[in-house]
Amino acid sequence: MRLFLLPISTRRTLIYCQKLNQQLSNEQSYVDKVTNKASATWVKWEKFESGWQKKVTQYGNKLFQRIPYEEWGLKSIPPLSAQRKSSELEGKKNVDVAFPSSIIKGESIFDTVTKLGTERQAFHRKWMIWSIVGMPISAPVALIPVIPNIPFFYLCFRAWSHWRALSGSKHLQFLLDHNLIQLSPSSTLDQVYQLGKTDASLRAMEADLKELKMGSGDIQSTKASELETNEEMLLSQATGAILAETLEMPELKMEVDRAVLQVESSLKAKREHQDEKKHETDSTSTNDSPKQ
């Protein structure tokens, strides 16, 4: 397998695992077989033009978009089976970590990977347990005729999702603990991120022109609030598509799109909160100022 560190913004990074050698069907674990079967069924349901299957996939896909991109990234890392553990310790598999050296400095890679591998373990463990606890509580819904027990299946999915993310983070921690990480600066990623900077500059100019046409005087305040957040976007959905095509990993586009949307939404919420606080402060200052 190969790991990719993909900075979404100047403060947030997506980790993604590319599986170089897919397991043969007879070598796959029971969990992998069930997962593949569920994925195939989901894709089949998405093709329905109507019916409850179509509605389930529509609502389900909206829920999937709300699952943190960090969780999806950790889920891409395979669980550490006994066979894989033995193989990695014996040095039969090299685990490269590809990253854009123009964005992430080599000396900070291990700190970044350690943070990604450890900071969410307690979270996933907690919610995996709560999802399992909720499964028997939702089971009686199955007694209702015709309607599928959606709450039960959703909790099953969330329990599995948290377990898979927790397993991925433990695998990452194992690689770090045994010094099995090999740094691999990527000139290809550097080129894509350079395109991303150009794209970001063009989008910023378009936004400024739009503000000017609307007669708004908030351009400077918007830029000031961006500086206060101390965070800027490094990838967009457009550059995410280029990244997936360049690396010949079509599945990566969805992961980058999800991460970009979530980070942009988070930054927008922060800016709006800061603007509200600023307006409240300005209003208070105006009210407190002595009248002539």
C-alpha positions as CSV (number, residue, x, y, z in Angstrom):
1,M,0.0,0.0,0.0
2,R,1.0,3.7,-0.4
3,L,-0.1,6.6,1.8
4,F,-0.8,10.1,0.5
5,L,-0.8,13.2,2.6
6,L,-2.9,15.8,0.9
7,P,-3.2,19.2,2.5
8,I,-6.7,20.6,2.0
9,S,-5.9,23.9,3.7
10,T,-2.9,25.3,5.4
11,R,-4.0,23.7,8.7
12,R,-5.8,20.5,7.7
13,T,-4.6,17.4,5.8
14,L,-6.3,14.4,4.3
15,I,-4.6,11.1,4.5
16,Y,-5.5,8.5,1.9
17,C,-4.3,4.9,1.3
18,Q,-3.8,3.5,-2.2
19,K,-4.0,-0.2,-2.2
20,L,-1.3,-1.3,-4.7
21,N,-2.2,-5.0,-4.8
22,Q,-5.8,-5.8,-4.3
23,Q,-6.4,-9.1,-2.5
24,L,-7.8,-12.0,-4.5
25,S,-11.4,-13.0,-3.6
26,N,-10.4,-16.1,-1.8
27,E,-7.9,-14.2,0.3
28,Q,-10.3,-11.5,1.4
29,S,-11.5,-11.4,5.0
30,Y,-15.1,-12.0,5.8
31,V,-15.5,-8.3,6.6
32,D,-14.1,-7.3,3.2
33,K,-16.5,-9.6,1.4
34,V,-19.5,-8.2,3.3
35,T,-18.3,-4.7,2.6
36,N,-17.9,-5.3,-1.1
37,K,-21.3,-7.0,-1.2
38,A,-22.9,-4.0,0.6
39,S,-21.2,-1.6,-1.8
40,A,-22.4,-3.5,-4.9
41,T,-26.0,-3.5,-3.5
42,W,-25.8,0.2,-2.8
43,V,-24.7,1.0,-6.3
44,K,-27.5,-1.2,-7.6
45,W,-30.1,0.7,-5.5
46,E,-28.7,4.0,-6.8
47,K,-29.7,3.0,-10.3
48,F,-33.3,2.6,-9.4
49,E,-35.5,5.3,-10.9
50,S,-37.9,5.3,-8.0
51,G,-39.0,3.3,-5.0
52,W,-37.7,3.1,-1.4
53,Q,-34.3,1.9,-2.5
54,K,-33.8,5.1,-4.5
55,K,-34.9,7.3,-1.6
56,V,-32.7,5.4,0.9
57,T,-29.6,6.0,-1.3
58,Q,-30.5,9.7,-1.8
59,Y,-30.8,10.3,1.9
60,G,-27.9,8.0,2.7
61,N,-25.6,9.9,0.3
62,K,-26.5,13.2,2.0
63,L,-25.6,11.6,5.4
64,F,-22.3,10.3,4.0
65,Q,-21.3,13.8,3.0
66,R,-21.7,14.8,6.7
67,I,-19.3,12.1,7.9
68,P,-15.9,13.8,8.6
69,Y,-13.4,13.5,5.8
70,E,-10.8,12.4,8.5
71,E,-12.9,9.3,9.1
72,W,-13.1,8.4,5.4
73,G,-9.4,8.8,5.1
74,L,-8.6,6.5,8.0
75,K,-11.1,4.0,6.7
76,S,-9.1,3.8,3.5
77,I,-6.2,2.3,5.5
78,P,-6.7,-1.5,5.8
79,P,-7.0,-3.1,9.2
80,L,-3.8,-4.6,10.6
81,S,-4.3,-8.4,10.3
82,A,-1.8,-10.9,11.7
83,Q,-0.5,-11.7,8.2
84,R,-0.1,-8.1,7.2
85,K,1.6,-7.3,10.5
86,S,4.1,-10.1,10.1
87,S,4.7,-9.1,6.4
88,E,5.4,-5.5,7.3
89,L,7.7,-6.4,10.2
90,E,9.7,-8.6,8.0
91,G,10.2,-5.8,5.6
92,K,8.4,-7.4,2.6
93,K,6.2,-4.3,2.1
94,N,7.5,-0.8,1.8
95,V,5.0,1.8,3.1
96,D,5.7,5.0,1.2
97,V,4.2,8.3,2.3
98,A,3.9,10.6,-0.7
99,F,3.5,14.3,0.0
100,P,4.0,17.7,-1.7
101,S,7.3,18.9,-0.4
102,S,6.5,22.5,-1.4
103,I,3.6,22.5,1.1
104,I,4.7,20.0,3.9
105,K,8.3,20.0,5.1
106,G,9.9,16.6,5.5
107,E,10.8,17.1,9.1
108,S,7.1,17.7,10.0
109,I,5.8,14.6,8.2
110,F,6.1,12.3,11.3
111,D,4.3,14.8,13.5
112,T,1.5,15.1,10.9
113,V,1.1,11.3,10.5
114,T,1.2,10.8,14.3
115,K,-1.5,13.4,14.8
116,L,-3.7,11.9,12.1
117,G,-3.2,8.4,13.5
118,T,-3.9,9.1,17.2
119,E,-6.1,12.2,17.7
120,R,-9.4,10.5,16.7
121,Q,-8.9,7.1,18.3
122,A,-10.9,7.9,21.5
123,F,-13.7,9.5,19.4
124,H,-14.1,6.5,17.1
125,R,-13.9,4.0,20.0
126,K,-16.6,5.9,21.9
127,W,-19.1,6.2,19.1
128,M,-18.4,2.6,17.9
129,I,-19.6,1.4,21.3
130,W,-22.6,3.7,21.3
131,S,-23.6,2.6,17.8
132,I,-23.4,-1.1,19.0
133,V,-25.5,-0.2,22.1
134,G,-28.2,1.4,19.9
135,M,-28.5,-1.6,17.5
136,P,-30.7,-3.8,19.7
137,I,-32.8,-0.8,20.7
138,S,-33.6,-0.1,17.1
139,A,-34.1,-3.8,16.2
140,P,-37.9,-3.9,17.0
141,V,-38.5,-1.5,14.1
142,A,-38.1,-4.6,11.9
143,L,-41.6,-5.8,13.1
144,I,-43.2,-3.0,11.1
145,P,-44.3,-4.6,7.8
146,V,-42.9,-3.5,4.4
147,I,-40.7,-0.7,5.8
148,P,-37.0,-1.7,6.1
149,N,-35.3,-1.2,9.5
150,I,-33.3,1.8,8.4
151,P,-32.2,2.9,11.9
152,F,-30.8,-0.5,12.6
153,F,-28.9,-0.7,9.4
154,Y,-27.6,2.9,9.8
155,L,-26.3,2.1,13.3
156,C,-24.7,-1.1,11.9
157,F,-23.0,1.0,9.2
158,R,-21.8,3.6,11.8
159,A,-20.5,0.9,14.1
160,W,-18.5,-0.6,11.2
161,S,-17.4,2.8,10.0
162,H,-16.0,3.8,13.4
163,W,-14.4,0.4,13.8
164,R,-12.7,0.6,10.4
165,A,-11.5,4.2,11.1
166,L,-10.2,3.0,14.5
167,S,-8.4,0.0,12.9
168,G,-6.9,2.3,10.2
169,S,-5.6,4.7,12.9
170,K,-4.1,1.8,14.9
171,H,-2.4,0.5,11.7
172,L,-0.9,3.9,11.1
173,Q,0.3,4.1,14.7
174,F,1.9,0.6,14.3
175,L,3.8,1.8,11.2
176,L,5.1,4.8,13.2
177,D,6.0,2.7,16.3
178,H,8.1,0.3,14.2
179,N,9.7,3.0,12.0
180,L,8.1,1.5,8.8
181,I,7.3,4.9,7.3
182,Q,9.3,5.8,4.2
183,L,9.1,9.5,3.1
184,S,8.5,10.0,-0.6
185,P,8.4,13.6,-1.8
186,S,6.3,13.9,-4.9
187,S,7.0,16.3,-7.7
188,T,3.7,15.4,-9.3
189,L,1.8,16.5,-6.2
190,D,3.9,19.7,-6.1
191,Q,2.8,20.5,-9.7
192,V,-0.9,19.9,-8.8
193,Y,-0.7,22.1,-5.8
194,Q,0.9,24.9,-7.9
195,L,-2.1,24.7,-10.1
196,G,-4.2,24.9,-7.0
197,K,-2.5,28.2,-6.0
198,T,-3.3,29.6,-9.4
199,D,-6.9,28.4,-9.2
200,A,-7.3,29.9,-5.7
201,S,-5.9,33.3,-6.9
202,L,-8.3,33.4,-9.8
203,R,-11.3,32.5,-7.6
204,A,-10.3,35.2,-5.1
205,M,-10.1,37.8,-8.0
206,E,-13.6,36.6,-9.2
207,A,-15.0,37.0,-5.7
208,D,-13.5,40.6,-5.4
209,L,-15.0,41.6,-8.7
210,K,-18.4,40.2,-7.7
211,E,-18.2,42.2,-4.5
212,L,-17.3,45.4,-6.4
213,K,-20.2,44.9,-8.9
214,M,-22.6,44.5,-6.0
215,G,-21.3,47.7,-4.5
216,S,-20.1,46.0,-1.4
217,G,-17.4,47.5,0.8
218,D,-16.7,44.4,2.7
219,I,-13.8,43.1,0.6
220,Q,-11.1,44.3,3.0
221,S,-13.0,43.0,6.0
222,T,-13.4,39.6,4.4
223,K,-9.7,39.4,3.7
224,A,-8.9,40.6,7.2
225,S,-11.1,37.8,8.6
226,E,-9.3,35.3,6.5
227,L,-6.0,36.4,8.0
228,E,-7.5,36.1,11.5
229,T,-8.5,32.5,10.9
230,N,-4.8,31.9,9.9
231,E,-6.0,29.3,7.4
232,E,-6.3,29.3,3.6
233,M,-7.6,26.7,1.2
234,L,-5.0,24.8,-0.8
235,L,-7.2,22.5,-2.8
236,S,-10.5,23.0,-4.6
237,Q,-12.9,20.6,-6.2
238,A,-11.4,21.4,-9.6
239,T,-7.8,20.7,-8.6
240,G,-9.1,17.6,-6.8
241,A,-10.3,16.3,-10.1
242,I,-6.9,17.0,-11.7
243,L,-5.2,15.3,-8.7
244,A,-7.3,12.1,-9.1
245,E,-6.8,12.0,-12.9
246,T,-3.0,12.6,-12.6
247,L,-2.5,9.9,-10.0
248,E,-4.9,7.6,-11.9
249,M,-7.0,7.2,-8.8
250,P,-10.6,8.1,-9.8
251,E,-11.9,7.2,-6.3
252,L,-9.8,9.9,-4.9
253,K,-11.9,12.7,-6.4
254,M,-14.9,11.9,-4.2
255,E,-12.7,12.0,-1.1
256,V,-11.1,15.3,-2.0
257,D,-14.5,16.8,-2.9
258,R,-15.9,15.8,0.4
259,A,-12.9,17.2,2.3
260,V,-12.9,20.5,0.4
261,L,-16.6,21.1,1.0
262,Q,-16.3,20.3,4.7
263,V,-13.3,22.6,5.2
264,E,-14.8,25.4,3.2
265,S,-17.9,25.2,5.2
266,S,-16.0,25.2,8.4
267,L,-13.9,28.3,7.4
268,K,-17.1,30.1,6.3
269,A,-18.7,29.5,9.6
270,K,-15.6,30.8,11.4
271,R,-15.5,33.9,9.3
272,E,-19.2,34.6,9.9
273,H,-18.7,34.1,13.7
274,Q,-15.8,36.5,13.7
275,D,-17.8,39.1,11.7
276,E,-20.6,38.8,14.2
277,K,-18.2,39.3,17.1
278,K,-16.6,42.3,15.4
279,H,-20.0,43.9,14.7
280,E,-21.0,43.3,18.3
281,T,-17.8,44.9,19.5
282,D,-18.2,47.9,17.1
283,S,-21.8,48.4,18.3
284,T,-20.8,48.3,21.9
285,S,-18.0,50.8,21.3
286,T,-20.4,53.2,19.5
287,N,-22.9,53.0,22.3
288,D,-20.3,53.5,25.0
289,S,-18.7,56.5,23.2
290,P,-19.5,59.9,24.9
291,K,-22.1,62.0,23.2
292,Q,-21.1,65.5,22.1
